[in-house]
Amino acid sequence: MGVLRAILVDDELKSRSNLRRLLVEYCANVEVIAEAGSAIEALNLIRELNPDLLFLDIEMGELSGFDLLKLLNGQQNFEVIFVTAFDKYGIQAVKACAIDYLLKPINILELSNAVDKAAVQINPKKENERLKELIANIDRGDDEQRIAIPLSDKIEFLAINKIIRLEAEGNYTHIYLDNNKQYLVCKTLKDYQELLEGHNFIRTHQSHLINFRKISAYVKTDGGYIALEDGSQAPISRQKREEVLLKVMKGKF
């Protein structure tokens, strides 16, 4: 895709000016078409200008960046890169469904990478399903959260509580669900470990990440391994054995 038409949304003028300067210097494929200092101002600009990309602050006075997305009521034909000074907002909903998440002060390389990812995904003719899922994730409980799985021909959304285990294969990850479905995704296991942090997943081995709630048994023989509800097994590395056993015995993280 060519030039990405972007709107900067931040209640701090200094932050918007800094981001605009970085985009001009390091992201030649981004054209800043407007700026907004509030969610309401941004709402009107989005409806008027139909941008490709939104750089969105989260905490902005009375209405947050999340509130802005809700006000759009599912009419999102753009991608979102969150930009905020508050790392407490690095929540799973954002990690699972936003293009990227940047902390202030902005790292130039991270900004460039985020723009590159947005450029790959943007399709103005198609409603952004990932943003719909992001908005839904904000209001869902932990047990109902979903993550976006990039496949060759589509993006599929998986309920986290349906995942039994994940297994690494180089830079790819196999994802196994409790309905016997499985996916091969071009993303590392480390990426998914970070994504699923706080959702009862445990790394038992360099190549295995399992859903603690799907464990059926801890087997001590044969060096020790985890038996899962679907009949599969996950090995436990020597380095992880003490940590895994402690968490299994306590039944919590």
C-alpha positions, 0 to 999 in steps of 0.5 A: 500500500502507498501512503497511510493517512493518519490522525494523531489523537492525544490530549497533550499538544507536546506529545502530538508535536513530537510524534508528528516530528518522528513520523516526518523524519522516520516514517515517510509512508505516513501522512498526518492529515489531522490532529485531535486533542480529545475523543469527541474531536477525534470522532468527528475527524474520523467520520469526516476524513476516513483515515487509514491509521490512528495513533491513539492515546488512552487516558484523555480526560473524560473520555479515553481512547477506548471510549472513542473506539466504542463511540464508533460503534463498529465502524472502523476501517482503520488500524490503531497504534496505541501511544501512551505514557502509562504502562498499566494499560499494556493489557491483554485486550490491547496486546491481543487485538491492536496492531501495536502498543507504544510507550512514551517516550517513543522508541524510533525503531518500535514506531517504525516497526508498528507502522510497517505492521499497520501497512501490511494490514490496512485495507480501507474496503474492509471493516477492521474485525480486530478492532471490534474484538479489541473493543469487546475484549475491554468489556469481557472477563478474563475467561472470555478474552480472545486473541487474534490469530493471523492466518494466510487468508484471514485473521481468526479469533480464538477464545483463550479458555479454549486453548489447551497448549501451544508448541514451538516449531522454530519461528512458528507456533502450533496452537491446539484447542479443546475441540481438536482443532489446531493452527500453525501460526507465524509467531514465536512461542515467546510472543504467545507467552507474553500475550497470554501472561495472566491467563493461567498459562505456564511454560513447561519447556522451551517448546511448550506452553500449556493452559494450567486449567487444562491439566489432567495430571502431573506424571512423575515417571519418565522424568516427569510430564504434564498430561492434558485433557485432550490426551496430549502430553507436555514435557517438563525441562530440568530447568522448569521442573521445580517451578512447574511442580510448585505451581501445580501443587499450589494450583495457582500462579 
